[in-house]
Amino acid sequence: MKNWFLAAILAAFCTMAAAQAPASAARGPVEDGIRAKVEQRFNAKADSVTRMPFGLWEVVIGTEVIYVDQDVNYAFVGRVIDAKTRDDLTARKRDELLRVDFKSLPLEQAIKIVRGDGSRTLVTFEDPNCGFCKKLYRDIAGLKNVTIYTFLYPILSQDSFDKSRAIWCAKDRAKAWDDQMGKGKAAPEPAADCKHPLQQTLELGRKLDVSGTPTLVFSDGRRMPGAVPLERVEATFKEIASKQGQ
């Protein structure tokens, strides 16, 4: 109840202030002043500073969004919701910041699985010891006409790294992944000189701010964390196809 009440107060505040000034990207000395104060007080550089219609300034630091007054005496960390449209402005901004340049992904470093005509594309970041990854694996087993690229992203333990290495070095990577996630059967011990891209994948994940597994990335760059239900995956594919006029 408390969180709902605070959200309602904030939403009401947003609505009352919306008519006062339109959101606009700050330029000149005001923006520079806010950037300088953010760096001074938070020891972080602001990537962008934008005036919002409710009297505060949106500050983007990496993939994080905060709101400050012009003097940066106060900072608000939380969700801003448009009370009229029920649009979560903070979530929308975060989605924008987290969108991935899909064409830049090094798909050759991922396990490739093709089902049917493979016309739809999905990327996942997964750890072989992740329980939610195993749930996702079971849930999307029914996906048809899809190409799935799975980046082995061993962030849970050294055992995760060892299992990922064994899977990558297996003669049939797709089968080794299926055995591990679907049957709980580990891949054979790999040769000592087997080369693998796991360190590069870990660096890629950190660069993209992939903080947990599983994380899904669709062909339009949007990402979804967690064991996303099959229905939502299918709905996202349909939305992407609709926007592309397919």
Secondary structure, DSSP 8 states (H G I E B T S, - for coil): -HHHHHHHHHHHHHHHHHTT---EE--THHHHHHHHHHHHHHS---SEEEE-TTS-EEEEETTEEEEE-TTSS-EE-S--B-TTT--BHHHHHHHHHH---GGGS-GGGSEEEEETT--EEEEEEE-TT-HHHHHHHHHGGG--SEEEEEEE---S-HHHHHHHHHHHHSSSHHHHHHHHHHH--------TT----HHHHHHHHHHTT--SS-EEEETTS-EEES---HHHHHHHHHHHHHHTT-
